[in-house]
């Protein structure tokens, strides 16, 4: 792959691309207008920093370097912004990026409320959002937009793979432990539908107060009493880590139950540890040790963030930047900066192919599709070293992994 000269890679807020100093104010303005700017809007300081933040920035920088557009005369800058998990702060930053800094595409956006808000802004401004971190399936459903694509995963996909594929693998009775708010309720409903559709049964559920629950023992007792083969965890982040650790201490899995995490990342497994997480079922669309292409990509990004192996969210940011920049290269930087919708149309027309997900495509509702995988967490004795966490249990083909086009209610879908 073609790389950048080191002097072309800018650290921090403007990270990747050539910065050419022009001799006059007018020439500087013209040069600035021709630079393609990508804004990585992510959690750089909060609870999702490891699954988002610096490694997503590194993934975007790696995409620019791998594609080598600087040597084709297309200058690219990658900017970073901390959304602080606040829609108001994120929207203000995104607006300033577009209005004052000339940002053409915003990616990552690992907060569904923020992604929905930014979708309206980029449509108004004829810019682009590639939501590689947001999970709500509304982005390609009733609230789909002409200027937003959802790149990596969504709640429908997680529920489909973890629920349906787990039943087909033998886990046909379930009990759910669910965060008692809209996010958890939606996951519980979705998983229940896929479990039943695959021929399984949900024997019951327990909803814990969110936020503020530190002790999951009473909910784990209810799960044990149900005698379900699978205990589904409709939660995320610190709650997931705490619940899995307590389930291990409680001996739930030693008594025959298998834990299934609805939304999990390799960073969660690292925080839990293989001793407690072993045997868990989960879904990811990328794993660094899946094949030769993912291994190569993982190592390239890891060199930039040596303390954090890239996970599926980071891979999504890499993938969306690669495809966006391929479209920019096809029509040229000037046309790409003049019209976001023209770039979107090219991206939907072109097939996708990258080291994160392999071949795929973008549907008319903005949903990027690729295979999804059901993984089981390895025992400590099965792991060969750091970040060697998963063994593959099932592969769900791209056309089956995501919600069918005609079921989402997206107004962009014809017929």
N, C-alpha and C positions, 0 to 999 in steps of 0.2 A: 504493500500500500504506500501511497505517496504521503510524506509527512511535511510539516512546516519547518522552515528555518526558525531557530530558537528566538531570534529577535522579533519574529512575527507573532509570538504567543504572548499575550498580555496577561499578567496575573490579576486575581481579584475580580473587581467589578467588570472589567472588559477583558475577557480571558483569552479568546482565540481569534487570530486573524491578523492581517497586516495593517499597520498604522503608517500611512505615507504622509510626510509633512510637505505641504505645498508652499510655494513661495509667496503667495498673495492671499488676502482675505477671501476674495472671490474664488480662487482656486481651492482654498481650504474648504469653503462651503460646498463647492461642487464635488470634491472628493468625499466629504462627509455624506452627502446625499446618495452616493453610490455604494456606501457600505451597508451590507446586510447585517441587521442586528437581531440577535436572539436573546430574549429575556427569560432566565430560569427563575420562576417565581415559586419559592419552596420554603420549607421549614428549616432555617439555618440555626435556630437557637432553642427550639422547643422540644416536645416529646418525640417528634418524628424525625429528628435531625439525622439519625443513622440510616433510616430508610429513604430519606429525601436529601435535602440540603447539599453539603459539600460533594458527596459522591455523585449526585445528579448533575451538579455543575461540571464535575470531571468527565462525566459521560457525554455531556454536550460538547465539551472541548475536544474529547476524543473523536467524536463524530466529524467535527470540522477538520481535524488533522487527518483522519483516515481518508476522507474524500479528496483532500488536497486541492481545494478550489482556489487557494491563493496562487497556485502555479498556473491556473487558467484565467487569472485576472479578476477573480471575484473575491473581494475582501469581506471577511466575516468577523464580527465581534460577538462575544458571548458575555452577557451581563447577568449579575446575580441580584436577587432581591428577597428579603425575608418577609413573608406575609404575616408572620406572628400568629397564624391561625385566627386572624381577625378579618372578616370580609371588608370592613370599612377601610382598614389600613392597606389591604391588598389592592382594593379597587383604586384608591388614591395613587398608589405606586404605579399600577398598570397604566392609569390615565397619564401620569407624568411621563412614563416611559414612551408612550405613543405620541403625546402632544409635544414634548420637549426634546426627547432623546432619540427619536426616530426609530424606535423598536418596531420591527416588522412582524415578529412571531413570538408569542409567549408560550412556554411549555412548562411541564411538571405539574404545578398547581395541585398539590396533594391534599386538597380539602374540597369536598363536594360543594359546599355552600359558596366558596370562593370561585370555583370553576363555573358555576351557574351564573354568578354575577359578572365574571369576566367575559362569558359568552355574549352577553348583551353589549358590553363595551366594544369588543372587537368587531361585532357586526355593525355597530354604529360607525366605527372608524374605518371599516374595510381593512382590518388587520386580521391576524390569525391566532387562534388558540389551539394548541395540541396538548390535550389534557392527558399526560402520561402518568399522573399520580392519582387523579380523582376516581372514586369507585362508583358513584351513583349511576345507575343505568338510565336515569332520566335524561342524561346528556345525549343519548341516542334514542330516547323515547319521545314523550310528549313535549319535552323542552329541547329537542334537537335544534341545531342552528346551522345556517349556511356557512358560517365562518369558524366553527369549532369541530374538531375531531377528537374522539376518545380512543386512546392508543393502546393501553396495556391490558387492562382487566376491567371488570365491573362486578357489581353484587350478583347479577344474574348468572354470570359465568362461574363465580366462586360456588354459589349454591348448586348449580348444575353439576359441576365436576365433583365437589366434595360429597354432595348428597347422592346423586345418581350413580356415579362411578363406585362409590363406597358400597352401596347396596349390591351392585353387580359383583363386587369383590367379596361379598358374603356378609356385610354388616347390615342386616335387614331389619333390625329393631333399634330405635333411637330414643334418646332422652335429651332435651335441650336445656342448657343453662344460658340464660339470655340477659343482656343488659336491658334494663327497663326504660328504654326510650326509643324513638322512631327508628334509629339505625338498627338496634337489636331486634325490634319487632319485625322489621322488613326481612332481615336475614332469616329469622325463625320461620316466617311464612314461606319464604322462597325455598328454604331447605326442605320444609315439610312437604311441599308440593313435589319436589324432585324425588324425595324418598318414596313417597306414595306412588308416583308415576313409574318408578323402577320396580315396584312390587314390595316395598318395605312398609314399616309402620312406625309412627311416632307415638311412643307410649305415654309421654307426658313432658312437661316443661316446668322450670322454676325460673322466675325473673328476679334478679337482684337489683337493689337500688343503685342508680347511677346518677352522678358520681358518688364516691364515698365508701364503697364496699371494700374492706380489706380482708375480711374473713369469709371464705367461701365454703366452710365446712358443712353448714346446714344444707346448702344446695347440692354439695357432693353426696351427702347422705341420701337425699331424695333420689339422685341419679343411681346410686348403688341399689336402693330399694326397688327401683323399677326393673332391675335385671336386664336392662337394655345392653345390646352388644356394643353400641356406639354412643358415646356422650358427646353431643355437638356443642361447641362453645361459640355462641353468637356474641362475640365481644372482640376487643382489639387492644393492642398496645400493652400498657402496664397491667390492665385487668387480665389479659390473656396470660401474661408471664406469671402473675401471682396465682391464678387459678390452676394452671398446669403444675406449678411447683407444689401447691397444696394437695392436689390430686395425687401426686407422687408420694408425698409424706403420709397421706391418708391410706395409701395402698390400693386405690381404686383400680388401677390397671393390673396390679398383681392378682386382683380378684376376678379378672377376666374381661373387663370393659376396655374399649379402645377409645381414646380421645380423638376428636376431629375438630381442627381449628378452621373456622370459616374464612378468616382473612389473616394470613400469617406470612412472615418474611424470614429469610435466613437469619436476619439480625435478631428476631425474636427467639429463634432456636439457640443462638449463641448466648443470649441473656438467660434463657432457662437452663441450658446445659443438657447434654445428651442423656445423662443419667435420669433426669426427670422427664425429658421429652420423648424418649425412645418409644417407638411404636405408634406415635401420633400420625394421623392422616391429615393431609393438607393439600391445597392446590396452588401451583405457581405456573406461570407461563414461560418462565426462564429459570434455569439453574446453571450456574457457572460450569458444572462438570457434566453437562448433558451430552455434549458432542464436541468435536474438534473446533467448530466455529465459536461456540460459547466459551470454551476454555481459552481460546486465543483472546477473545474480547475481554473476558474477566481479568486476564493477566495484564492486558494493556491499561485498563482502567485502574486496576489495583496498584500499578506503579505510581499513579497520581494520588491515591488515597490508601497507603499501605496498611492502615489499621482497620479498613472496612472493605470486605469483599463486596463487589456490586451485586445487588439483588434484582428482582424483577422490575421494581419501579425505576431503578437506575437504567436497566436495559431498555425499558420503554422510552426513556428520555433520549438515549442514544439512537434508538430506532427511528423515532419521530423526527429527530434532527437530520439523520441521514436522508430520509425520504423527502423532507422539506427542501433540503439543499440540492438534491437531485432535480427537483422541480424547478428550483431557482436557476440551476445550471442550464436547464432546457430552454427556458424563455429569456434568460438574461437578468442581471441584477436590476437594471432600470425598470423593466416591465414588472418585475416582482415587487419592487418598492411602490410602483404606481397603483397596483391592483392586487389586493389580497385574494379576492375571489378568483382571479385568473390562476393564481398559484394553487388554490384549493381544487379547482377543476382539473388541473394537470395532475395533482396528487391522487385524485380519485380515478383518473384515467390510467395512470401508470401502475403496473404491478409493484408490490414491495418485495424487497429481498435484502436482508442484512444479517450480520453475525449474531444478533440477539435472537431473532425469531425465524430466520430462514425466509422462504417465499410466503407471500400473503397478498392481501389486497385491502383497499378501503372501500366500504360500501357507501351507497348514496345517503344513508342516514348518518354518516361520519364515523361509523364503527370500524376500526381496524381489526381484522380477524387473522388469527394464527392458531396453531394447536395449543391446547392446555394439558396439564399433566397432574395426575394424582400421585403424590409422593408419600412414602412412609419414612419417618425419622429413624435413622439407624441406631442400633445399640452402640454403646461406647466401644465395645470390642470389635465392631464392624467398621469403625471409622479409622481412616489411615492418617488423619492429621487435622489441622485447623481448617474449618469450613467444609469438611467432608461430612455432610449431614444426612443426605437423602438417598433412598433407593426408589426407583421408579416402579409404581404399581400399575398404572394405566395411562394411556395416551388418548385424549379426546380430539378428533380431527377438527380443523379450523371451522368447517361449515356446521359442526355440531356443538362446538364449545360455547358459542354466543347465541343470544336470543335471535330467533328467526326474524328476518327483516319485516315481515308482515304482522308481527305481533307487538311491536314496540309502540305503535301509535305516532310515529314521527311524521309530521306533515310534509316532509321533503320526499317521502316515499310515494312514488306514483302508483296508482291502482289500488 
